[in-house]
Amino acid sequence: MLSASSLNGTYTALITPFDSAGGVDFQAFSSLVERQIASGIDGLVPCGTTGEASTLDAIEQAEVIAVCVEIAAGRVPVIAGVGSMSTAVSCRLAGAAAEAGADALLLVTPPYNKPTQAGLVAHFKKVAEAGGGRPLVFYNVPGRTALDAGVDCVAAVCAAVPEVIGIKEATGSVERAAQIKARFGDSLALLSGDDFTLLPFYSVGGQGCISVVSNLLPTTTCSIYRHLQAGDLPSAQRAFMAIRPLVAELFSCSNPIPVKMAAAKLGFCEAQFRLPLLAPGDDELSGLYAALNACDELS
């Protein structure tokens, strides 16, 4: 079972491929999972923000998680996204993910509702119970949820919900990461949720990431943390600098639009979304395609 000490390295926030009819393309998804594992990824995260979970219904989400677990077959851990605006829905998703065999659950602070600290604690408690004791990763992404869970808030949740073993910190603030590390030490796995912060994030005690760019560059993204762990800072710097131009383009508009368009360009999936997300025109993608063409890591 994953723990605060064993939750480390690079996990990919998987895209969810759709077919031209709007359904989940499980063949493309399975191929993506296999490609990630073959490239040395440390773990997989289906049904998060990048996986367009907000446009999946509960049955589809359970199926995507189950397929990911089945294809991974224990070779790498699977952390299943179970976030929702509704605690009841998150509980159903957590139960299904646990039944499918997910190693842990990723739980975002409920979007739009902006709960109080007490409400957030109660939310995490209920989902932890529904997950049958599966470890939880707290997901703080105020740019998506309109709620920034500060260090005191995270501490309140962790004190009440011992299943919380880590946090995906996606404020983009290295100072916030340092505050979390100072407060929790090694008792809470500190994971970056922003690819543009990876190297500085690791420098203040981060022990991994849940990455978007690793959908495209799993080997290089993994190598940043691994080089640092081996004491090879120059190699970590080179790898971080190699992904930076592409990372900048992947967040030029709402994630996961650019990463899925890049994946489609590479032949991994179709350029299909569910409204309100929409594929942009080629004129809007010139910077992304130029970054892809210029990326030596893809050659």
Secondary structure, 3 states (H helix, E strand, C coil): CCCCCCCCEEEEECCCCECCCCCECHHHHHHHHHHHHHCCCCEEECCCCCCCHHHCCHHHHHHHHHHHHHHHCCCCCEEEECCCCCHHHHHHHHHHHHHHCCCEEEEECCCCCCCCHHHHHHHHHHHHHHCCCCCEEEEECHHHHCCCCCHHHHHHHHHHCCCEEEEEECCCCHHHHHHHHHHHHHHCEEEECCHHHHHHHHHCCCCEEEECHHHCCHHHHHHHHHHHHCCCHHHHHHHHHHHHHHHHHHCCCCCCHHHHHHHHHCCCCCCCCCCCCCCCCHHHHHHHHHHHHHCHHHC
